Amino acid sequence: MKQKELKEAPLEPIPYKAMDMVRTPQLGRTLAYWLIGIVLLLILCLFLPWTQNISSRGTMTALNPQDRPQTVQTTIAGRIERWHVQEGQLVQKGDTIVSLSEVKEKYFDPELLTRLDEQVQAKEGAQEATAAKADALEKQLQALRQGLQFSLAKGKNKVEQSRLKAQSDSMDLVAQRVEMDIARNQFERQEALYKQGLKSLTELEARRLKLQEAQAKLVAQQNKLGSSRAELQNAYTELNSLRAEYGDKIAKAESELSATRAYLYSTAGETSKLRSEYSSTLERSKFYQVVAPQTGYLVRTLKAGIGENIKEGEAVATIMPENPKMAVELFVQPMDLPLLYRGAPVRLQFDGWPALVFSGWPNVGFGTFGGKVAVIDNTATNGQYRMLVVPDPEQGPWPEALRIGTGANGWAMLNTVPIWYELWRQLNGFPPDYTGSTSTTDAKPAKEEK
């Protein structure tokens, strides 16, 4: 029985210390398995997709210029009399911010507008009187010109009458000479007949008497013709005298009219100047109240106290519009500019909002917000190009508590590539690239990774 039990009992191994010393420890094998697994895992991770991106640091701003903070400036110089608002207060467009009083001596007169109005009315009255005088002179000049026409017509008629009279007298003189010749011939024939005894002395004396009468009439007719010619010359002289007399009167009237018109224009200029001064003074009185140019919050007053003098165009307060259209201002390097375009997707992380960011895996991180590029500058600023990013309507809205000036980090999303390619690109310092043709800031790439 005991021998059978001894046969069935297992044989125990004989311990050898040398074998135990050269055997691989169990911990080492486990570590080797883990290292191999990690290396394989890392190699596999190199083939995981990675979204290329362009990172940038920026701040919150407003998309439209009128939505950005602006300073309220004074149009005129003045002295602060009263503040009507407080910092942080919401003011409506046209609300008075501060009241000013005048500091220039020219505008100290409280009745300045009334006095300027009186001066304008006086100048207008002088202008009207001068205009009436100019009209009267024009009528006088017109009357002189008409009188000259009538006098010239009268003088020309008299000249014509004198010429016709002289012509008639000249014809009568010719007829009288013919009659004289006839009377002389008759006397000579009568005298010859008398010598022959055929005619009596009485008949001869009658012919001599007729000859003497014809001679007297000829002399009278010659004197009459001379008188007619003298009258014609006097008519010409009187006509020229009328021209000279009326020319002198018309020249004097024209000179006085020109002087009156010159004074009228000068008065009109002074009137216009006074009107401009009146209007300027009236408009200046409206600038004693500095009002809000648009609805917004009074962020800060740049002047303090009562009685402080301010200059023309000096800022007195800063206003932030009430509902600005927010945007993020980011700056990118010139090397990355050709890869961006309007409408390109951007992920944003705002200061004060916790976020877990994986720039290459935007779907994994959280706490970031979506946006898209709205504006890309055409010129560089300090060696970088500015772009404005607005909320993406297809993504979630941005936090309502964001304010102008809040810091932000942005990542412009580009292509999806393997991790090994991105590491190789980073090590070589190459810019990100994408599949498709070259784009500009206004053109979208041919193939866009989403």
C-alpha positions, 0 to 999 in steps of 0.5 A: 500500500505504501509502495503504491502511494509512493509511485503515484506521488508527483516528482518535485523539480530539482532547483537550479540557481544558475537557471533562475539567474539567466531567466528574463524577469516577468516585469521586463517582459510586461514593460516590453509589451507596453513599450511595443504597444505604445510605439505601435499606438503612436505610429497609428496616431501619426495617420490620424486626421489633423485639421490645419489652422492658422492661430492668432491673438486679437481683441473684440471690436465692432464690425461697423465704424459707427458701432465703435467707441467714439469721443464726443467733441465740442464744436466751439470753445467754452466753459463747462457750466453743468453736466447732465449725465453720469458715467455708465448712463445710457443716453439717447441720441440728442440727449444733452451731455454738458452745457457750455457758456461763452468765452469769446468777448465777441459773443458776450452781448446777450442781445447780439442776435437782435442787434445783428438782425437790426443791422441786417434790416438796415443794410437791406433798406439801404440796398433797396434805396440804392436799387431804387436809385439805380432804377431811376438812373436807368429810366433817366438814361433811357429818357436821355437816349430817347431825347437824343433820338428825337433831337437828332431826328428834329435836327436832321429834319431841319438840315434837310429843310435847309438843304432843300431851301438852299437847293430851291434858292440855287435854282431860283438864282439860275432862273434869275440869271437867265432872266437877267440875260434876257433883259440885257439882250432886250435892252441891247436890241432896244438900244440898237433900234433907238439909235436907228430911230426905230424906237423912242427914248421912252421905250429905251428907258423902260427896257433899261429899267427892266434891266436894272430890276433884273439885276437887283433881283439877281443880287437879291437871289444871290444873297438869299442863296447865301443865307440858305447855305448859312442856315444849312451850315448852322443846321449841321452845326446844331446837329453836331452840338446836339450829339455832343450835348446828349453824349455828355449827359448820357455819359454822366448818367452812365457814370452815376449809374455805374457808381450806384450799381457798384455801391449796390453790389457793395451793400449787397455783399455787406448784407450777405456778410451780416446775414452769414454772421447772423446765421453763424451766431444763431448756429453757434448758440445751438452748440452751447449744449453738447449732445450725444451723436447716437444712442449708447453708454457714456463710458467715460468723461474726459473733463471734470468739474465746473468752470473748466475751459475747453478748446474747440474740437476738444473731446469731453466724453466717450460713448459706446453704442448700445447694440454694436455688431460684434467682431473679433480683430485678428492679425495674421502673417503675410505667409498665411494670407493667401490661404484665407478668404472671406467666409473662411471658418474660424474657431474662437476662444474668449478671455474669461470663458473656460475652454478646452482647445484642440486646434487640430480637432475642433470637434473634440474641444469645447468652450470655443465659438464659431465665426467666419471671416468678414473683412481682410485688409488689403494693406499690412499693419506693422507687418501683419494683415488684419481680418475681422471675424463675425459670428457664424449664423450656422454655429452657436451664438457668442456670449452676450456678456462680451465687451469691446476690448475683450481678448480672444484667440482665433484659429482659422480652419484649413485642410484636414491632413495626417498628423505625420504631415503636419509634424513634417510641415512644422519641422520644415517651417512650411506654410499650410497648404490646401488641395485646390487652386491658388485663392485670393482674399476674395475667392474661396478655394476650389476644395474646402474642408469642413 
